[in-house]
Amino acid sequence: MSSTRNRIDAILLWVAQGFGVGRIPVAPGTFGSVLGILWSLLLCWSGSLILYSIFTFAGLGLCVWISHHSERIMGEKDPGSVVIDEIAAVPLCFLPTLCIDALRGEPFPTAEGLLKEWHGAWIVLAFLLFRAFDIYKPGPIAKLQNLPRGWGITADDVAAAGLAGVLLSLSRLN
């Protein structure tokens, strides 16, 4: 039983650490955010705002669960190597704009369309805003880290991505 538990813990930790990316000694959260961009592009392949949203929120729920267990496994609160929160939260940066575009009757973009239509600059801006809000944690974002059981690891990133998403979507309202 103990060896099975150790294997499960090792797999959970590997996922929590972004499949090893979180173990990069410099800026693991930044590298986790790059995986979040890739996750966002993968979600676009669904071709559906509804599926994009479902998988985004399912990923966030899974993130809370895995984050809670990673804290237990590592014996510390919000370990720096845990980057699943960045990976899971980044798609939220794009969700407000995707919703605005859907309300305007624009087709849901493919991953290739997202890169071409938004010329990549918009994706880079989303990445930079998310990282800035995640690192500096303005306003009440910092307090969210105090939530228990994996919620704290996830909630501050959700707030950072939500704030980035709202700011980015304002440019689409004109």
N, C-alpha and C positions, 0 to 999 in steps of 0.2 A: 504494500500500500504506500509506503514511504517513497519508493522509487517512482511510482506512478505520480504521486503528488509533486515530487521534484521535477518530473518531466513536464507536467501541466504548468507548474510555476515558471519553468524555463521558457515555455512557449508563450505564456502570457507576458512575461517580461520582454521577450524578443519583439512581440507585437507592440507593447507599450513603448518600447524604445525605437519604434519606427523601423522595424526589421534590421536593426543595427545602427541606423543613422544617428540615434540619440547618443551613441557611444563615441561619436566624433568629439575629440577633446575641445574644439573651438566652435562656438556658436551652434550647438546642437538644435536649438529651437529654430534657427534660420534654415538649417538643412531640413528639419521636419516640415517647415512651411513650404519649402520647395516640393516636398512630397505631397503637401496639401494642394498645391497648384495642379500637380499631376492627377491627384484624386478628383479634383474639380473637372479637369478635362475628360477623365474617364467617365464621370457622371454625365457629361454632355453627350456621350455616345448613346445614352438611352433614348435621345431624341424627344424627350418629354419633360416638361417642367414638373409635372406631378411625380414622375419617377425620380428626377433630380432631387426634389424636395424630400420624398420618402427616404431615399438612400442617405441624404444628408442628415436628416434627423435620426434615422436608425444608427448611423455611424456615431452620432453624438451620444446616443444612449449606450452604445457599446463602449464608447470612450469612457464614460462615467464608471461603468462596471470594471473595465480593464484598469483604469487609473486607480480605483480603490484597491484592487488586488495588487497592483504594482507597489503601492505604498506599504501594504502588509508584507509583501515579499522582501522589499528593500529595507523595511524598518525605519522609514523616514517620510516626512510630509513633503509632497510635491518634489520628488527627486528631479534634478536637472536633466537627467538622461531620458526621462519620460517625455516623448514628443508626440504621442498619439493625439494629444489635445490640439496641437497646431495642425496636424494632418486633418483631423475631423472638422475643425472649425473653419478652415480656409474657404470651403464652398459657400459658406454664409456670406462671404464678401461679395459674391456675384448674385446671390438670390434676389435682393431687391431690384436690381437692374433687369434680371431675367423676368421678374414679375411685371415690371413696368412695360418691357417690350411685349410680353404676352398680352397685356391689357390693350396695347396699341395694335394688336393683331399681327405682330411680326412673328415669323416662324422661329421655333426654338433652334438655337445654333448648334451645329455639330462642333466637335472639338476643333476641327480644322477651320470651320467658319468663325469660331470664337477667336482663334489666333489671327485669321485674316481680317475679319470685320473690325475687330478692335485693335488690329495692328500690333498686338502684343504690348503696346505701351500701357493700355488700360489694365492689363494683367499685371504688369510691373508695378503700376501705381497701387493696385489692390494689395499686392505683396508688401510694398513699402509702408503703406498705411497700416496694414495689419501688424507688421513687425513693430512699427513705432508704438501703436496702442498696446501691443502685447508686452513690450519691454518697459515702457514708461507708465502704463496703467493709470491713465488720468481719471480723476473723479472717483466714483464709487467702484471702478473696475478692480482696484487693488483690494478692496474689502471682500470681494467675491472669493478670493483665494482662501478665506477662512471657513468656507463651507466644508462640511464633513464628507467623508466616504467617497472620494473621487469627484464630487460635485465641484469642489474648490479648484481642482486641477483643470476641469473642463470649463467652468462658468466664466472665468476671466477671459479665456480665449474666445468663447462665444460672444461675450460683450465686445471684445476688441474687433472681432470679425463683423459683428452687427454694426458697430460704429463706422468701420471702414466701408461696409456695404451701403449704409445710408448716405455717407458723404459721396461715394462714387455714383450712386443712383441720382443724386441731385443734378449731375451733369446731363442726365438723360431726360430731365423734365422740361427742357426748353423746347 
